[in-house]
Amino acid sequence: MNSNLTMINIPLVEDISNDSGNNLIQNLRSILGVQSVEIKTNNNDISISFDGRFLSLSSLKIGIERAGYTIKSTNLTLNITGMTCGACVNHVETAIRNIPYTLEANVNLATERANIQYIENDSTESSDFIEAISSAGYSAAMPGNYSQEVDRLNKNDELRSIKNRLAVSFLGSMFIFLTSMHFLPWHPITSSIPYLEIYCLIIATIIQFWCGYSFYTSGIRSLIALAPNMNSLIIIGTSVAYGYSVFLTVINTSFFNPSISNMFPPYLFFDTSTMIITLIIMGKYLETIAKVKTSQSIRQLIQLRPTTATLLRNDEQIEVAINEIKINDVILIRPGEIIPIDGTILSGFTSIDESILTGESLPQDKGPDSVVYTGTINFDGSITVVTTKNVDDSLLSQIISLVEHAQGSKAPVQILADKISSVFVPGILAIGFLAFLGWGLFGPSPQWIIASTAFISIIIIACPCALGLATPTAIVTSTGKAAQLGILIKDAETLEQLKHIDTIVFDKTGTLTEGNLEVSSIESTSLHKDKFLKIAASIENHSEHPIAKAIVQHARTKNIVVEDVTDFRNHPGLGVTATQNNKSIIMGNLQFMKSFNLDVPELGTVATRVYLSINDEFVGFLTLTDKIKESAAYTIQTLKNTGKNIILASGDNQQVVEHVAEQLGIQQYYSQITPQEKFSLITDLQSMGRKVLMIGDGINDAPALTQSNISMAIGQGSDISIEASKITLLRPDLMSILDSIKLSEVTSRIIKQNLFWAFFYNLLLIPIAAGALYPVFSIINFNPTNLSFIFGDTGFLNPVMAAFAMAFSSITVISNSLRIKNFNP
């Protein structure tokens, strides 16, 4: 029996039919490593036997999804502490993936979070992942409530702890430095202080083990787990300097024969070990402050949610916790208060500041039946609101979840960087030991002191932290900035790919036009206009299409009450059919009418027409008009100027589509196109090598949106589906499309700069730390005495400068990422 085979039962969301089940089996059996597949129709499970050497559960997931099925899975988010570099990210992800039933594991160094997806089963619990992460040398915990999450992102406790350790470390290291440096003018005085070496030993010990406590706890656990990280490098380097200095200090006491101490070079490294720890703590302090700034956007969103609301019940005003509010409760919102939960205004008139959600600077006038959203600010009047959402289902909660998901996701380039980081630390240790042996055996005198200096410098200067932070800090800052602009980006890969888009396919209604269709006229051959409208609205009342909503709304303004219909059927891109009072009703566009061989007049117009027939007899049509958005022409022209290929694809009639295309300067357009034909258009473009951005309403264009390289939905508030597309624009202003692309380009440029710096820094300074300049200085007969604070007296890099360079590297990467906050479209 093959010991590498794994047997697993995978539950599916959908019911398994015979035909699709055979397709599923074929899909899975075609994957390398799958040995057998069995469908259990009684409980909707599939049993798969596979070779774990060749594939993972994530590969099986892809095969299952290609067959049209979805795995029943659970999503888990954990807060991770103790990570310092990209190697840590790889170690935590490996620990998570080793838990059975794990589908995906994404760990983000910048947000210090792990997003986990695992198959629903009876044996796997969240505690299993927490224990696995702990065994790998890190700590994990479930996220707290919103208030606790704000505290975590503010990092006040962490900053306070670092500041205390930094103060002690700085004062102690400065004392050792100022009393130990031979080139300082007061050295003759300080060298005569009784028991100075003992004082330095005590101070260095406090700094090493109290100030550097966090380095030891993380570094030692990682070493025990055979997964060394940056803290492992720090404790190895500083412990060598500290340990050798302690040894020399002890053997120089009166308890030992002087002949023993004379066997060793009289070089103490207390100043080196303490200054290294001080500089690294200082770098950690500045890095943490910078990380807090990168999370500013998500903290602002979280803090928008009030903790209480004024509930109206039995003519009384009751202040209750926001979590106690239920759907259909009536709440009172006074001027200046924040809207606590999504709802519809019952009474009152006011203006609402929605800028935090949509980026729209002007307040929006609101009255009865207007929708209001959590986190927006009530300006003028008191209003009563009927709640329509639970706290966790509000638009603000959806935005927060989406931003958190995007910030926790990984760009493809980050996956490569994390893999490099995973082998970086062991590689640095190997280089350090080789340099130590090389200079110890063959270097200039004093060989082993110089060898130790080179070893410490290499271990300290290597910075996997910069490599690990290069991409996630840019992604976190960028997605947060996008949210401030009313742009919701689903994941890091979308943000990275957006700049590569060369073709943009626009839907018309609600995208290039205002989408506020209005019935402008009704023409009928045999019915009164009100009767005609009553029949049309009764049928369209069952549809969610913008044209249907416009017809129903027009009927309401006429106080026309709709009637029930039966056998309603929607024909996407064409029209609808139904039965009313035993009469067969057909409504739709000209193409739909002709498919029933109806004699319908062809009227040249730039307006939208909806035709109506009763019992296969044409009875008239409605004319609807829409307005092109003010920002459409500029946006289209700007996109064309940047080399983008623009296409208009609409289900509307040819005259309307042609008119819009002509007004906007779009040469390639398609009219009366069905959702399936839009899907085919996208696939045809992709077969020609095009990178396609599809912009639609997220409902009728679902197949095309799913197929496109990147999908984008434009709308306002809850009128759009955040889950429907990879990018959601909360404002209807088309200028946001340009902002999205510009932000993608800026972010990509920042990531490239960060990665270049991280690689360049290590490639340049590690050889210098290893002593590469010593033979150069020897050949050109250069004495680096004037640069002794950098290279000492021999041309070998001072370990203290190595610590400074390492701290500077991480701060540089984060500071560069923070420049995205200044992005101004």
Secondary structure, DSSP 4 states (H G I P E B T S, - for coil): --TTEEEEEEEBSSPPPHHHHHHHHHHHHTSTTEEEEEEETTTTEEEEEEETTT--HHHHHHHHHHTT--B-EEEEEEEEES--SHHHHHHHHHHHHTSTTEEEEEEETTTTEEEEEEE--SS--HHHHHHHHHHTT-EEE----HHHHHHHHHTHHHHHHHHHHHHHHHHHHHHHHHHH-TTSTTHHHHTTSTTHHHHHHHHHHHIIIIITHHHHHHHHHHHHTT---HHHHHHHHHHHHHHHHHHHHHHTSTTS-HHHHTTS-----HHHHHHHHHHHHHHHHHHHHHHHHHTHHHHHHHHTS-SEEEEEETTEEEEEEGGG--TT-EEEE-TTPBP-S-EEEEE--EEEE-HHHH---S-EEE-TT-EE-TT-EE-SS-EEEEE-S-GGGSHHHHHHHHHHHHHHS--HHHHHHHHHHHHHHHHHHHHHHHHHHHHHHHSSSSHHHHHHHHHHHHHHH--HHHHHHTTHHHHHHHHHHHHHTTEEE--HHHHHHGGG--EEEE-IIIIIB----EEEEEEESSS-HHHHHHHHHHHHTT--SHHHHHHHHHHHHTTPPP---EEEEEETTTEEEEEETTEEEEEE-HHHHHHTT--------SSEEEEEEETTEEEEEEEEE--B-TTHHHHHHHHHHTT-EEEEE-SS-HHHHHHHHHHHT--EEE-S--HHHHHHHHHHHHHTT--EEEEE-SSTTHHHHHHSSEEEEE-SGGGS-GGGSSEEESS--THHHHHHHHHHHHHHHHHHHHHHHHHHHHHHHHHHHTTTHHHHHHHTT--GGGGHHHHTTTTPPPHHHHHHHHHHHHHHHHHHHHGGGG---
